Structure formats: C-alpha cells, structure tokens
Amino acid sequence: MRKKKNGANTKDCMLITLIDGRLLGITELKFSHKKKMEQAMDKLNTLIETIYQTTTDESLWTEVLQTLTDYFNSTQLGFFSQGKNNTPSRFNMTGIDDAYIQSYDAYYSQLNPWFSIPGFMHPGKILSDRSLEQFYQHKGAFTHTEIYNDWYGPQDSRHAIGGTIIDNAGGILNFTSLRPKQAGYFSDTEISDFKIISRHVLRAIEIGDKFTLLSKHQEASDTLLDKLKVGICFVDRNLNIEFKNTHAARLLDERDCLFEKNGTLVYRQNSIYEKLEVLVLKAIHFNKTFNLLVKRRQKPPVTLTLMPISTNQRIFSLPSDQVLILMTSADNGHLSDVELIKMRWQLTNVEAEFARHLLTGKNCAQIAEEMELTKNTAQWYAKQLINKLGVHRQAEVIVKMLSDLSLKINCAE
C-alpha cells in the first residue's frame, strides 16, 4: 500500500510539476505578448504625435512618410491627388521614380482598378489588393491587369493598401502603401493601424489648412492693406464671405456694385452675379486666377481678381474651397507707383511695369497685349517676379506685393 501511495505521490508531483511548467510557459507567453502589444502601441502613438507636428512644420512630412514606410514594411508610401477625370495632380510618395509618375499621369491613371469601380474608393474606407480580389472573386483581379504588369509589377509592388482621405469637387487625395511579394498581404492588424493613421493624417491636414488660412487672413488684415485701398474678401464656393478687410467693407456698404446680404457676396445685375459665381467655381476647380471688371455708376470700375487659396499646395495639390477676391480700381495711385515697386524688389523697368499691371488685376494675356509682349515673354516675366519675390505662384506675387507695399506706405506716413 505504501508503495502504491508513494508511487501515486510521485506521479502527482510529476503532474503538478508538468502543469506548473505549462502554466509558467503560458504566463511567460502572455507577458511577452502583452509587452509586444505595449511596444507596438507606443510606436503607433509616437507616429501619431509626429504626424500632428506637421500642422506647424510642413517639412516634417518627409520624415513622417519615411517612418510610415518602415512601419508598414513598404517600398512606396505616401499621397497622390487625382482629378475627377483620373488625371493625377501630384505624387508625394517615398520610393517612386519620376518616370513612373509621368507614365501614370500619361496613361495608367485611366487603368487604376480601384477607381474603375463606382463608389469603391469612398472616403474613410481602407482597401487592399485582397479587397479587389474579394470584390471580383478572382485571385488575379490585381495581378492580371495591364497596370500591374507594366507599372506595379516592375516596381515590385505586389501588395497595396490605401484609401481616399479627402474628396472634394476638384478631386481626391489618396493615402497609399505598396510593398513587394515577399512581404505578403497586409494583415488585419496592419489594416487596422493604417485606418487609425489615415484618420490622424486627415485631421493633421485639416488643422494645417486652418493654420494656413488664418495666416492668409492675417496677411490681408486691415493694418496692412487698408492704406492701399485694396478690398480683400475670402469667399467659399457659394460666395459666403469668410473674411473681409475694412476697405472691402466700405465698398460693399456703398452698394454701388457689390454688396453683402446675409453674409453672402451679391451683385445688383443678375448676369454679372451669375458670371461671378461661375468664375469662383472655375478658380476652385482649375486652380487658376480669373478677373472680372465690375462697373460703378459714378466711379471708375473695380477689377475683381479671383485667386484660389491653395492651403495644401506644396504637399498635396488639392484645390481649396476658398477663393481670395482682390478688389482694385484704376484710381488707386499707390498701385501705379512703378518707381516704388522697382526699388522695393530690385526689379528692372519692364519687370516693375509688369508687376504694376498685375496689381491692377490684369492677367498674363492682358499684360502681354498692353505691353506688346509675346505670350512666352510675358510668362517669362511672371516667372522672374515669382523667383525674385521668393514665392511659388503668380497669385502669391500679388498678395506679397500688396502686403509689403502697404507696410512701405505706413512707414513713410
């Protein structure tokens, strides 16, 4: 009996030891898994913090995109904007050559399989190459396409994940990650992380846009431009006034041509008002500057210069929903002071004359005709002004000259 009892005790001890060992192993695995989860969460939170730093320093996007590329084990990651006609505006992605960007622009944008399915690229929806395979119920839904064989494949971009984060009247902004075959499909965890990061990327872009608009409103503030007698209005696509300076308010109060009604910019003649509506939408859609001459009863006409506000122009190139309207008139003496313009920015006589015409609301074609220049020569002078004033586009030349001229006049007085 004792032997049996001792034997039973020995077996019991072995069993208990075995169970304890398994429990210890399970506990260690759980602890290890928990630690890895915490480390992954810390890494994700650090990424998100860096994303929000771009709201005040746009140059950080380069660092953010490279960090995200490593995080998702990708070879290409970033943004591309694409118009409603499937023509991309711009790529800002890591690991992609200019030659591939040009070929996508020229041809392959029309063959993008995700955009060919109506409603598939709905904002907020994250899709992958597996999503495409599930939609068509075919394993080769992505790899058997022309764009894969000629564009994705040669770049070793077998697997894709991405989605539309902004969709407005002018086009879409897509956030995408691509990686090679050996990296495998994006896992459910990676898809979940990509969705979280996409939301924060969108929020960072929105906050950055608000900062930029506030800055542009400040540039157009009363203290800078009122002395120049230049009206400044920021309006949305429905002509709702978001901001106006003192001189614009005076022009609207006169009710001689334009006036404000319930916070909206209105013109007395329906035909002109309709034309103004159309030009605002064109400025937003085509990201171009337009001019409109508005007659007054007893005073010289007012030239309205409509310029789209590209809050995210350098990185994302999406049209904004706001337009800056400059209201200038021929009787404004300060704007015709060629010598002041010439001295302030070290311009030649021709450049200063060209700048003067810009300030009075004329476009390149009108200036070319006025100064008897060819179209190419006029465009060359426009580029010279952009370079000398240290800005990125013609519309910014006007805003900078107006702001700076007003400071010059304030100091003189």
C-alpha positions as CSV (number, residue, x, y, z in Angstrom):
1,M,0.0,0.0,0.0
2,R,2.8,2.3,0.8
3,K,4.5,1.7,-2.5
4,K,1.3,2.5,-4.3
5,K,0.9,5.5,-2.1
6,N,4.5,6.6,-2.8
7,G,4.0,5.9,-6.5
8,A,0.8,7.9,-6.5
9,N,2.6,10.8,-4.8
10,T,5.4,10.6,-7.3
11,K,3.0,10.7,-10.2
12,D,1.1,13.5,-8.5
13,C,4.3,15.5,-8.1
14,M,5.3,15.0,-11.7
15,L,1.8,16.0,-12.8
16,I,1.8,19.1,-10.7
17,T,5.3,20.0,-11.9
18,L,4.2,19.5,-15.5
19,I,1.1,21.6,-15.0
20,D,3.2,24.3,-13.2
21,G,5.6,24.3,-16.1
22,R,2.9,24.7,-18.7
23,L,1.2,27.4,-16.6
24,L,4.6,29.2,-16.3
25,G,5.1,28.9,-20.0
26,I,1.7,30.3,-20.8
27,T,2.2,33.1,-18.3
28,E,5.5,34.0,-19.9
29,L,3.9,33.9,-23.4
30,K,1.1,36.2,-22.2
31,F,3.6,38.5,-20.6
32,S,5.7,38.6,-23.7
33,H,2.7,39.2,-25.9
34,K,1.5,42.0,-23.7
35,K,4.9,43.6,-23.8
36,K,5.0,43.4,-27.6
37,M,1.5,44.9,-27.7
38,E,2.5,47.8,-25.4
39,Q,5.7,48.4,-27.5
40,A,3.6,48.4,-30.7
41,M,1.1,50.8,-29.2
42,D,3.9,53.1,-28.0
43,K,5.4,53.1,-31.5
44,L,2.0,53.9,-33.0
45,N,1.4,56.7,-30.5
46,T,4.8,58.2,-31.3
47,L,4.0,58.1,-35.0
48,I,0.7,59.9,-34.4
49,E,2.5,62.6,-32.4
50,T,4.9,63.2,-35.3
51,I,2.0,63.4,-37.7
52,Y,0.5,66.3,-35.8
53,Q,3.8,68.1,-35.7
54,T,3.4,68.6,-39.5
55,T,0.5,71.1,-38.8
56,T,3.1,73.8,-37.9
57,D,6.0,72.4,-39.9
58,E,5.1,71.1,-43.3
59,S,8.7,69.9,-44.0
60,L,8.2,67.1,-41.4
61,W,6.0,65.2,-43.9
62,T,9.2,63.8,-45.5
63,E,10.3,62.3,-42.1
64,V,6.7,61.1,-41.4
65,L,6.3,59.3,-44.7
66,Q,9.7,57.6,-44.4
67,T,8.8,56.4,-40.8
68,L,5.5,55.1,-42.0
69,T,7.2,53.3,-44.9
70,D,9.4,51.4,-42.4
71,Y,6.4,50.8,-40.0
72,F,4.4,49.0,-42.7
73,N,7.4,47.3,-44.3
74,S,6.7,49.1,-47.5
75,T,8.7,50.2,-50.5
76,Q,6.5,53.1,-51.5
77,L,4.2,55.1,-49.3
78,G,2.5,58.5,-49.4
79,F,0.0,60.6,-51.1
80,F,-1.3,61.2,-54.6
81,S,-4.0,63.5,-55.7
82,Q,-6.2,62.6,-58.7
83,G,-8.7,64.7,-60.6
84,K,-12.2,63.6,-61.5
85,N,-11.0,62.8,-65.0
86,N,-8.5,60.3,-63.5
87,T,-5.5,62.6,-64.2
88,P,-3.3,62.9,-61.1
89,S,-2.2,66.3,-59.9
90,R,0.8,65.2,-57.9
91,F,2.6,62.4,-56.2
92,N,4.3,62.8,-52.8
93,M,5.5,59.2,-52.1
94,T,8.6,57.6,-50.9
95,G,10.5,55.2,-53.2
96,I,8.8,56.0,-56.6
97,D,10.8,57.2,-59.6
98,D,9.7,60.3,-61.7
99,A,9.5,58.1,-64.8
100,Y,6.7,56.0,-63.2
101,I,4.9,59.2,-62.1
102,Q,5.0,60.5,-65.6
103,S,3.7,57.3,-67.2
104,Y,0.9,57.1,-64.6
105,D,0.0,60.6,-65.5
106,A,0.1,60.0,-69.2
107,Y,-1.7,56.6,-69.4
108,Y,-2.0,54.3,-66.4
109,S,-4.2,56.6,-64.2
110,Q,-7.1,55.6,-66.6
111,L,-6.4,51.9,-65.7
112,N,-6.3,52.1,-61.9
113,P,-8.6,49.1,-60.9
114,W,-9.7,50.7,-57.6
115,F,-11.0,53.8,-59.3
116,S,-12.8,51.9,-62.0
117,I,-15.4,50.6,-59.5
118,P,-18.1,53.2,-58.8
119,G,-18.2,54.1,-55.1
120,F,-15.3,51.7,-54.2
121,M,-12.9,54.5,-53.1
122,H,-15.4,56.1,-50.7
123,P,-13.6,58.4,-48.2
124,G,-12.7,56.7,-44.9
125,K,-12.7,53.2,-46.5
126,I,-9.4,51.3,-46.4
127,L,-8.9,48.9,-49.3
128,S,-6.1,46.5,-50.3
129,D,-5.3,44.2,-53.2
130,R,-7.1,41.5,-51.3
131,S,-10.2,43.7,-51.3
132,L,-10.0,43.8,-55.1
133,E,-9.7,40.0,-55.2
134,Q,-12.7,39.6,-52.9
135,F,-14.8,42.1,-55.0
136,Y,-14.2,40.2,-58.2
137,Q,-13.9,36.8,-56.5
138,H,-10.8,36.2,-58.5
139,K,-7.2,35.7,-57.2
140,G,-5.7,37.5,-60.2
141,A,-8.0,40.6,-60.0
142,F,-5.0,42.8,-59.4
143,T,-2.0,40.8,-60.8
144,H,-3.7,40.0,-64.2
145,T,-4.3,43.7,-65.0
146,E,-2.3,45.7,-67.5
147,I,-1.4,48.3,-64.9
148,Y,0.1,45.6,-62.7
149,N,2.1,44.0,-65.4
150,D,3.5,47.3,-66.8
151,W,3.5,49.6,-63.7
152,Y,3.1,48.0,-60.3
153,G,5.0,44.7,-61.1
154,P,8.2,46.3,-62.4
155,Q,8.4,48.3,-59.2
156,D,7.9,45.1,-57.2
157,S,4.7,46.5,-55.7
158,R,2.7,43.3,-55.4
159,H,0.6,44.3,-52.4
160,A,-1.3,47.5,-51.8
161,I,-3.3,49.2,-49.1
162,G,-4.8,52.7,-49.1
163,G,-7.9,54.8,-49.3
164,T,-9.3,58.2,-50.2
165,I,-8.9,60.6,-47.2
166,I,-10.3,63.8,-49.0
167,D,-12.8,64.0,-51.8
168,N,-13.9,67.4,-52.9
169,A,-15.3,69.0,-56.1
170,G,-11.8,69.2,-57.7
171,G,-10.5,65.8,-57.0
172,I,-9.4,63.3,-54.4
173,L,-6.4,62.8,-52.1
174,N,-5.3,59.2,-51.7
175,F,-3.1,57.8,-49.0
176,T,-1.4,54.6,-50.1
177,S,1.2,52.0,-49.2
178,L,2.8,49.5,-51.5
179,R,5.2,46.6,-50.8
180,P,6.8,43.6,-52.5
181,K,5.5,40.0,-52.8
182,Q,7.8,38.6,-50.2
183,A,6.4,41.0,-47.6
184,G,3.0,39.3,-48.0
185,Y,-0.6,40.6,-47.8
186,F,-1.3,43.3,-45.3
187,S,-2.5,41.7,-42.1
188,D,-5.7,42.6,-40.2
189,T,-3.6,44.4,-37.6
190,E,-1.8,46.4,-40.2
191,I,-5.0,47.3,-41.9
192,S,-6.4,48.5,-38.6
193,D,-3.3,50.5,-37.9
194,F,-3.4,52.0,-41.4
195,K,-7.0,53.1,-40.8
196,I,-6.2,54.7,-37.5
197,I,-3.2,56.5,-39.0
198,S,-5.2,57.7,-42.0
199,R,-7.7,59.4,-39.7
200,H,-4.9,61.2,-37.9
201,V,-3.3,62.2,-41.2
202,L,-6.6,63.7,-42.4
203,R,-7.0,65.6,-39.1
204,A,-3.5,66.9,-39.3
205,I,-4.1,68.1,-42.9
206,E,-7.3,69.9,-41.8
207,I,-5.6,71.6,-38.8
208,G,-2.7,72.6,-41.0
209,D,-5.2,74.1,-43.6
210,K,-6.9,76.1,-40.8
211,F,-3.5,77.5,-39.7
212,T,-2.6,78.4,-43.2
213,L,-6.0,80.2,-43.8
214,L,-5.6,82.1,-40.5
215,S,-2.1,83.2,-41.7
216,K,-3.5,84.3,-45.0
217,H,-6.3,86.2,-43.3
218,Q,-3.6,87.9,-41.1
219,E,-1.7,88.9,-44.3
220,A,-4.8,90.5,-45.6
221,S,-5.6,92.3,-42.3
222,D,-6.7,95.9,-42.2
223,T,-3.5,97.3,-40.8
224,L,-1.6,96.0,-43.9
225,L,-3.9,96.7,-46.8
226,D,-6.3,99.4,-45.8
227,K,-3.9,102.2,-46.7
228,L,-3.6,100.8,-50.2
229,K,-7.4,101.0,-50.7
230,V,-7.5,97.4,-51.8
231,G,-10.6,95.3,-50.9
232,I,-9.9,91.8,-49.7
233,C,-12.6,89.1,-49.4
234,F,-12.3,85.4,-48.7
235,V,-15.3,83.6,-50.0
236,D,-16.3,79.9,-50.4
237,R,-17.8,78.3,-53.5
238,N,-21.3,79.7,-52.6
239,L,-19.9,83.2,-52.2
240,N,-20.3,83.2,-48.4
241,I,-17.9,85.7,-47.0
242,E,-15.4,84.2,-44.6
243,F,-13.3,87.3,-44.1
244,K,-13.3,90.9,-45.4
245,N,-11.0,93.8,-44.6
246,T,-12.1,97.4,-43.9
247,H,-11.8,98.7,-47.5
248,A,-13.9,95.8,-48.8
249,A,-16.5,96.5,-46.2
250,R,-16.6,100.2,-47.3
251,L,-17.0,99.1,-51.0
252,L,-19.8,96.7,-50.0
253,D,-21.5,99.4,-47.9
254,E,-21.6,101.8,-50.8
255,R,-23.9,99.2,-52.6
256,D,-22.7,100.8,-55.9
257,C,-22.0,97.4,-57.4
258,L,-21.3,94.6,-54.9
259,F,-22.9,94.4,-51.5
260,E,-23.3,91.9,-48.7
261,K,-26.6,90.2,-48.0
262,N,-26.9,87.7,-45.1
263,G,-23.2,87.1,-45.2
264,T,-23.1,86.5,-48.9
265,L,-21.4,88.5,-51.7
266,V,-24.1,89.8,-54.1
267,Y,-24.1,91.9,-57.3
268,R,-27.0,94.0,-58.4
269,Q,-27.1,92.7,-62.0
270,N,-28.0,89.1,-62.2
271,S,-25.9,88.5,-65.3
272,I,-22.7,89.7,-63.6
273,Y,-23.6,87.8,-60.4
274,E,-24.0,84.6,-62.4
275,K,-20.7,85.2,-64.1
276,L,-19.1,85.8,-60.7
277,E,-20.5,82.5,-59.4
278,V,-19.1,80.7,-62.4
279,L,-15.6,82.3,-62.1
280,V,-15.4,81.3,-58.4
281,L,-16.2,77.7,-59.2
282,K,-13.7,77.8,-62.1
283,A,-11.0,79.2,-59.8
284,I,-11.6,76.4,-57.4
285,H,-11.9,73.6,-60.0
286,F,-9.0,74.6,-62.2
287,N,-6.8,76.2,-59.5
288,K,-6.3,79.3,-61.7
289,T,-6.7,83.1,-61.3
290,F,-9.6,84.9,-63.1
291,N,-10.5,88.5,-63.4
292,L,-13.8,90.3,-63.7
293,L,-14.4,94.0,-64.4
294,V,-17.3,95.4,-62.5
295,K,-18.7,98.8,-63.5
296,R,-19.8,101.5,-61.0
297,R,-22.2,104.4,-61.6
298,Q,-20.1,107.4,-60.7
299,K,-16.6,106.0,-60.1
300,P,-14.0,104.1,-62.1
301,P,-14.8,100.3,-62.4
302,V,-13.5,97.8,-59.9
303,T,-11.4,94.8,-61.0
304,L,-12.1,91.6,-59.1
305,T,-9.2,89.2,-59.1
306,L,-10.2,85.8,-58.0
307,M,-7.4,83.6,-56.7
308,P,-7.9,80.0,-55.3
309,I,-6.4,79.6,-51.8
310,S,-4.2,76.5,-52.0
311,T,-3.7,75.7,-48.3
312,N,-2.0,72.4,-49.1
313,Q,-0.5,73.2,-52.4
314,R,3.1,72.1,-51.9
315,I,2.4,68.7,-50.4
316,F,-1.0,67.6,-51.7
317,S,-2.0,69.9,-54.6
318,L,-5.7,69.7,-53.9
319,P,-8.0,72.6,-54.8
320,S,-9.3,74.5,-51.8
321,D,-12.9,75.5,-51.3
322,Q,-11.9,79.2,-50.7
323,V,-11.2,82.0,-53.1
324,L,-9.4,85.2,-52.3
325,I,-11.0,88.2,-54.1
326,L,-8.9,91.3,-54.6
327,M,-11.0,94.5,-55.3
328,T,-8.8,97.1,-57.0
329,S,-9.6,100.2,-59.1
330,A,-7.8,102.4,-61.6
331,D,-7.9,105.5,-59.4
332,N,-5.6,103.9,-56.8
333,G,-2.4,105.9,-57.1
334,H,-0.3,103.7,-54.9
335,L,-0.7,100.7,-57.1
336,S,0.6,102.6,-60.1
337,D,3.8,103.8,-58.5
338,V,6.3,101.9,-60.7
339,E,9.4,103.5,-59.0
340,L,8.3,102.3,-55.6
341,I,7.7,98.8,-56.9
342,K,11.0,98.8,-58.8
343,M,13.1,100.0,-55.8
344,R,11.4,97.7,-53.3
345,W,12.2,94.4,-55.0
346,Q,15.2,95.4,-57.1
347,L,13.3,94.9,-60.4
348,T,14.1,96.1,-63.9
349,N,11.9,98.7,-65.6
350,V,10.0,96.1,-67.5
351,E,9.5,93.8,-64.5
352,A,8.2,96.7,-62.4
353,E,5.8,97.7,-65.2
354,F,4.7,94.1,-65.5
355,A,4.1,94.0,-61.7
356,R,2.1,97.2,-61.8
357,H,-0.3,95.6,-64.3
358,L,-0.6,92.5,-62.1
359,L,-1.6,94.7,-59.1
360,T,-4.4,96.3,-61.1
361,G,-5.9,92.9,-61.7
362,K,-4.7,92.1,-65.2
363,N,-3.7,88.6,-66.2
364,C,-0.7,87.5,-68.3
365,A,-2.6,87.6,-71.6
366,Q,-3.9,91.1,-70.9
367,I,-0.5,92.4,-69.8
368,A,1.2,90.9,-72.9
369,E,-1.3,92.8,-75.1
370,E,-0.9,96.0,-73.1
371,M,2.9,95.9,-73.1
372,E,3.2,94.5,-76.6
373,L,4.9,91.3,-75.5
374,T,4.6,87.8,-76.8
375,K,2.8,85.2,-74.7
376,N,6.1,83.4,-73.9
377,T,7.9,86.6,-72.9
378,A,5.0,87.6,-70.6
379,Q,5.2,84.2,-68.9
380,W,8.9,84.6,-68.5
381,Y,8.5,87.9,-66.7
382,A,5.8,86.3,-64.5
383,K,8.4,83.6,-63.5
384,Q,11.0,86.3,-62.9
385,L,8.7,88.0,-60.4
386,I,7.9,84.7,-58.7
387,N,11.6,84.0,-58.3
388,K,12.6,87.5,-57.1
389,L,9.8,87.7,-54.5
390,G,10.5,84.2,-53.3
391,V,7.0,82.8,-53.7
392,H,5.6,79.7,-55.6
393,R,2.9,81.1,-57.9
394,Q,1.6,84.2,-59.5
395,A,-1.3,84.8,-57.1
396,E,1.2,84.9,-54.2
397,V,3.2,87.6,-56.0
398,I,0.2,89.9,-55.8
399,V,-0.6,89.2,-52.2
400,K,3.1,89.7,-51.2
401,M,3.4,92.9,-53.1
402,L,0.2,94.3,-51.7
403,S,1.2,93.5,-48.1
404,D,4.7,94.8,-48.5
405,L,3.7,98.0,-50.3
406,S,1.3,98.8,-47.6
407,L,4.0,98.5,-44.9
408,K,6.2,100.8,-47.0
409,I,3.4,103.4,-47.2
410,N,2.7,103.1,-43.5
411,C,6.4,103.7,-42.7
412,A,6.5,106.7,-45.0
413,E,3.5,108.2,-43.4
